[in-house]
Each structure stands twice: as structure tokens, then as C-alpha cells.
Amino acid sequence: MKPKEIKPVIDSKHARIAVYSDPGVGKTRLAGTSPGRVLLLRPPTDHTDAMLPADKRRVEEWVVDDWDDMNNSLEYLRHEGEQYDWVWVDSFSLLQDHLLDDVWDTAVREKPARARYDVDQGEYGINMARLGRWLRHVVGPDLFNFGFTAHCAQLLPSQDPAEDRKLMPWIQGKNMSPKFCGYMNQVLFMEVAKIGGQDNRRVIRTHATERYYAKDQFDMDTKTFRVVDPTMSKLVELIEKSRGVPLGQPARTNNSQPRRGARRTVKRSS
């Protein structure tokens, strides 16, 4: 008899997206354009000034100061997260520093003499483990569309030391960026570029090159592996077209036809 745990393969109901870029390119504004009910988790040093005024009136935010706030957000999202269409962390690159400060403050309270020094491997390890656990437990239940933003840094895409470094989301700690990318359906690199003879166009890159890391497990039909002047509504439309059903519903079982397109690694981008 087949164990009841064995079931047909079915896709997730919701999207998991990482968007990374240099500071100031437009990650926060992009997150703010997410359709529906949106919750933004951010550290106190980040800001939402770049959001469009209409989005500021619609989006709710949770300012996360320390690990108490972070753990409270995890419990809330696992029990009440379904009321939101999108939940964003903006950005992990800055938030991780505040959370590391909290770990360090705890270490100093327990051993005051350590205040003469600074964080060491133990504090970094605690912070890394907690961040990974938080992300796993937030995206695992598949209750809402999830996204996070990050700055970019030259990192190794895998554990192979012979591999060339390329731009990836900045998550502090060895192999943390590949781990975080592995939880996502899409990892999108955003930059400002010259497109169609016009300067300063925001562009999202969906496929990896020798310069930057990216992936698109939805196989969006973008033809040029880019989305110019992106908004989340535009991305959602492309994702739903590829899936064949709206986000919030499972896309297909293993008896369905595969999606169009194939993942490719491109050498250059324009």
C-alpha cells in the first residue's frame, strides 16, 4: 500500500522573490508597487521615502529593532500572514546588522568584560542561524507571496572555490547568500541602464550572466531576459501568465504540461 504521505507533485501557491541592487536603484519603490495588501518589514535605519505616495497610503510597515521583534513577526506571519497578499523584508542587508547588534548586546550583558572588544565568530554564527531559521519558517507554510531586497556584493554562487565571483544579494556569512537564493523562485538583479537610447532606465535582469547572479523558476516569457521600468504588477502579470493561474492558487500537478521556455545562462546583457 502506498503511504498516504506520497502525493502528486504540485507547485507552490505563492511567489518567493529576491530583488537586489546597489543602494538607491529603486528596490523599496518596487516592493511598494506590489498589488493587494502589503506588509513591509524594515530596520529602523531603512526608510520608505522612495515609495510612491499612493503606495505609502496602502502599504503597512513593521519596524524591526531586534530579535524580539523578529521572532514576534515570525509568529504573527505563521498565524495571521494570510491576510496579506505580499510580505517584504526591506532590506536583509541592513536588517542583519541591527539583529547582530542585538546578539552582541546580549553577549555583553552576560559577560560585561567583552565590551572592551567586538563581535566574534560566535555572534555571527548565532545571527546567521537565526536568519536562516526565520526565512525557512516564514516561506515554508506558503501563506502569502514573499519578497526580500538586498544590496549586492561580489560573492561565490556556490561552494566551489574555483568558480568566479559575481554580484549576488549581500547576506553576511559564508554561503548565506546562496542559501537565501535557494529558497526563492526568482532572484532578480536590478540596475539602471541605457535602454532604447534612453539613459537611467530601471531594468530587472532575470537570468544569470558572468557579471551577476539571477534565476527565474517561473520561466517568464520576457524574450530578452529583462523587464524594463519594472513594477510588481508587471512582474505578477508575467508570472501568472507563465503559471496559467493567479498567484494564490497552485499552478499545476505533475500530470500537467510543463511551462514554456527553458532556463538559460546568457553571456551579455544590454
Backbone hydrogen bonds, N-H to C=O, Kabsch-Sander energy under -0.5 kcal/mol:
donor,donor_aa,acceptor,acceptor_aa,energy
6,I,3,P,-1.8
7,K,5,E,-0.6
11,D,252,R,-1.6
17,I,146,F,-2.6
18,A,186,Q,-2.3
19,V,148,F,-2.4
20,Y,188,L,-2.4
21,S,150,A,-1.7
25,V,22,D,-1.3
30,L,26,G,-2.1
31,A,27,K,-2.5
32,G,28,T,-2.1
33,T,29,R,-0.8
33,T,30,L,-1.3
34,S,31,A,-1.7
39,L,86,W,-2.2
40,L,60,E,-2.7
41,L,39,L,-0.5
41,L,88,W,-3.3
42,R,62,W,-2.1
46,D,43,P,-1.2
51,M,48,T,-1.7
55,D,52,L,-0.7
56,K,52,L,-2.1
57,R,53,P,-1.4
58,R,54,A,-0.5
58,R,55,D,-0.8
59,V,55,D,-2.9
60,E,38,V,-2.5
62,W,40,L,-2.8
64,V,42,R,-3.1
64,V,62,W,-0.6
65,D,63,V,-0.6
70,M,66,D,-2.1
71,N,67,W,-2.8
72,N,68,D,-2.3
73,S,69,D,-2.4
74,L,70,M,-1.8
75,E,71,N,-2.2
76,Y,72,N,-2.5
77,L,73,S,-2.7
78,R,74,L,-2.1
79,H,75,E,-1.1
79,H,76,Y,-0.5
80,E,76,Y,-3.8
81,G,77,L,-1.2
83,Q,80,E,-1.7
84,Y,81,G,-2.1
85,D,37,R,-1.8
86,W,37,R,-2.2
87,V,145,N,-2.3
88,W,39,L,-2.6
89,V,147,G,-1.9
90,D,41,L,-3.0
90,D,88,W,-0.5
92,F,149,T,-2.3
95,L,91,S,-2.5
96,Q,92,F,-2.4
97,D,94,L,-0.7
98,H,94,L,-1.2
99,L,95,L,-2.2
100,L,96,Q,-2.0
101,D,97,D,-2.1
102,D,98,H,-1.7
103,V,99,L,-1.9
104,W,100,L,-2.5
105,D,101,D,-2.7
106,T,102,D,-1.9
107,A,103,V,-1.9
108,V,104,W,-2.3
109,R,105,D,-2.2
110,E,106,T,-2.0
111,K,107,A,-2.0
114,R,111,K,-2.3
115,A,112,P,-1.9
116,R,113,A,-1.4
117,Y,114,R,-2.2
124,Y,120,D,-2.0
125,G,121,Q,-2.6
126,I,122,G,-2.2
127,N,123,E,-2.4
128,M,124,Y,-2.7
129,A,125,G,-2.4
130,R,126,I,-2.3
131,L,127,N,-2.5
132,G,128,M,-2.4
133,R,129,A,-2.2
134,W,130,R,-2.7
135,L,131,L,-2.3
136,R,132,G,-2.3
137,H,133,R,-2.4
138,V,134,W,-1.6
139,V,135,L,-2.3
140,G,136,R,-1.9
142,D,139,V,-1.0
145,N,85,D,-1.9
146,F,15,A,-2.7
147,G,87,V,-2.5
148,F,17,I,-2.0
149,T,89,V,-2.4
150,A,19,V,-1.5
153,A,168,M,-2.0
155,L,153,A,-0.8
155,L,166,K,-2.6
163,E,160,D,-1.6
166,K,155,L,-2.6
167,L,211,R,-2.5
168,M,153,A,-2.2
170,W,151,H,-3.1
171,I,169,P,-1.1
176,M,173,G,-1.9
177,S,173,G,-0.5
179,K,175,N,-1.6
180,F,176,M,-2.7
181,C,177,S,-2.7
182,G,178,P,-2.0
183,Y,179,K,-0.9
183,Y,180,F,-0.8
184,M,181,C,-1.4
185,N,16,R,-2.2
186,Q,16,R,-2.0
187,V,215,K,-2.0
188,L,18,A,-3.3
189,F,205,R,-1.7
190,M,20,Y,-2.6
190,M,188,L,-0.5
191,E,203,V,-2.3
193,A,201,R,-2.5
195,I,193,A,-0.7
195,I,198,Q,-2.4
198,Q,195,I,-1.9
201,R,193,A,-2.6
202,R,200,N,-0.5
203,V,191,E,-2.8
204,I,227,V,-2.5
205,R,189,F,-3.6
206,T,225,F,-1.7
207,H,225,F,-0.6
208,A,214,A,-0.8
209,T,212,Y,-2.4
213,Y,167,L,-2.7
215,K,187,V,-2.0
217,Q,185,N,-2.6
219,D,216,D,-1.2
222,T,220,M,-1.9
224,T,222,T,-3.7
227,V,204,I,-2.1
229,D,202,R,-3.1
232,M,30,L,-0.5
235,L,231,T,-2.1
236,V,232,M,-3.1
237,E,233,S,-2.1
238,L,234,K,-1.8
239,I,235,L,-2.6
240,E,236,V,-3.0
241,K,237,E,-1.9
242,S,238,L,-1.7
243,R,239,I,-2.7
244,G,240,E,-2.4
248,G,13,K,-3.1
249,Q,13,K,-0.6
249,Q,246,P,-1.3
251,A,12,S,-0.6
254,N,9,V,-0.9
256,S,253,T,-1.6
266,V,208,A,-1.7
266,V,264,R,-0.6
